[in-house]
Amino acid sequence: GIAVLSCSIGVTAPSLYNAFGSKHGLFEAAVIQYEALQGEFILTAVQSANSSMDLMGRVLVSAAAAYTQSSRPRGCLVLDGAKNSDCVNATEIVLERQTAMLAFLKKSFSAYQRKGAARKAFYTLTAMRGLSSSARMGANRKQLTEVAYYFANGKDFA
């Protein structure tokens, strides 16, 4: 927790709280920084897609790769960071970010096809949650990539 963090960076816990205002402020800053550094794959996938199904496939395959990077914790902080947390503030922060992600995906799908964009966005986000959770449980990149391809191609959304 905070004690380990403050010890590892050589700052006292009160100094951390003063810098961010509260534990809530610290967590919110961490989530925002995480999104900026680790969530870039979504923007890249959106920018390189040429259809709604291609968009879904690129987002999910990229998520499978991002969630299994050996250089960082597995899964996604935004999707799983407050799972089973009894901290209302942490849960609110990640739900707010997930809602923003859902809106971004809906807007991205709407660029190709207005009908069904909300449903595709929800499906994609739900699949991302499954990929993240599976990565945290030890699934490897090959396994998650295969699942991502199935999610993206296993159902016709026409």
TALIN-V30979 format. One record per backbone hydrogen bond with DSSP energy under -0.5 kcal/mol. CO is the residue of the C=O (numbers start at 1). NH is the residue of the N-H. Records with the same first field share a line. If there is no record, write none. Layout:
CO=NH  NH
//
This chain:
1=5
2=6
3=7
4=8
5=9
6=10  11
7=10
12=16
13=17
14=18
15=19
16=20
17=21
22=26
23=27
24=28
25=29
26=30
27=31
28=32
29=33
30=34
31=35
32=36
33=37
34=38  39
35=39
39=42  43
40=44
41=45
42=46
43=47
44=48
45=49
46=49
51=55
52=56
53=57
54=58
55=59
56=60
57=61
58=62
59=63
60=64
61=65
62=66
63=67
65=68
66=69
67=75
69=72
76=80
77=81
80=83
82=85
86=88
87=91
88=92
89=93
90=94
91=95
92=96
93=97
94=98
95=99
96=100
97=101
98=102
99=103
100=104
101=105
102=106
103=107
104=108
105=109
106=110
107=111
108=111
109=112  113
114=117
116=120
117=121
118=122
119=123
120=124
121=125
122=126
123=127
124=128
125=129
126=130
127=131
128=132
129=133
130=134
131=135
132=136
133=137
134=139
135=138
140=144
141=145
142=146
143=147
144=148
145=149
146=150
147=151
148=152
149=153
150=154
155=157
//
